[in-house]
Amino acid sequence: MRGGARLHRHVFLPVLIALIALAWGLLWAWSFSPYAAYLAHGDWVAEGPVAELCRVLPAGRLLVPAALSALAWLLMSCAMMLPSTLPLFEVLARLTRQRADRGRLLGLLGLGYLLAWGLFGLLVHGLHGLLLAGIDRLPLLARHAWLLGAASLAAAGAFQFSRLKYLCLEQCRTPLSFAMAHWHGGRHPGRQAFALGAHHGLFCVGCCWALMLLMFVVGMGHLGWMLLLAAAMAVEKNFAWGRRLSRPLGWLLLAGAGGLLLLRLAGPA
């Protein structure tokens, strides 16, 4: 038992923390590379090596941007969301401390969690592509594209006051009871660990999706905004006083949407 605890403390947790740090490092390097536009939703098929891949691969104009977006979203999910789910890893590590396959089960937990966020990211990527296509085809929408940013801020702010937000948040704040409800040991432990991560990821998406959508407004290469949002979500989920942050954050986002609206209305047409 002591050997398992030592292995978890000296091997698994450092590896997980290193993975989170690696994700932040790769995003930082990507944001300062010649391909930073791909993080900020630039025209991926216009020029450069990605445009060449889009031309030569079957369905490349669809698949290559989707693959790049999935990679960026995966890195962002590792960087922003894995730190807030460390308590669940700790709970499963305690529940499986006598199992020889504990490392594999913790890895499957992480895969299930990231799968939930990955599917959400692909859905948002598709909706974002449709939105950009609409902006390109409708001049009126293109002239007022700034409204999308204001609407995203307002939606994220309003969601901070919703009942769904708090129902999902309560599931994320109680990792022990959540794990006990989904982990039974016995047969198919790998499947259970994966399902535990996926279920927890779904509740995490449920409480944080509106804040994460803001990254599609500011671009996934803006690391400062990413750090602020990641810190806010981690506090909301993991600290007893985190609930007190939700409503002030909602008012702040609504004020930001209102301020953006006023600035545009007061500026030149």
Secondary structure, 3 states (H helix, E strand, C coil): CHHHHHHHHHHHHHHHHHHHHHHHHHHHHHHCCCCHHHCCCCCCCCCHHHHHHHHHCCCHHHHHHHHHHHHHHHHHHHHHCHHHHHHHHHHHHHHCCCCCCHHHHHHHHHHHHHHHHHHHHHHHHHHHHHHHHHHHHCHHHHHCCHHHHHHHHHHHHHHCCCHHHHHHHHHHHCHHHHHHHHCCCCCCHHHHHHHHHHHHHHHHHHHHHHHHHHHHHHCCCCHHHHHHHHHHHHHHHHCHHHHHHHHHHHHHHHHHHHHHHHHHHHCCC
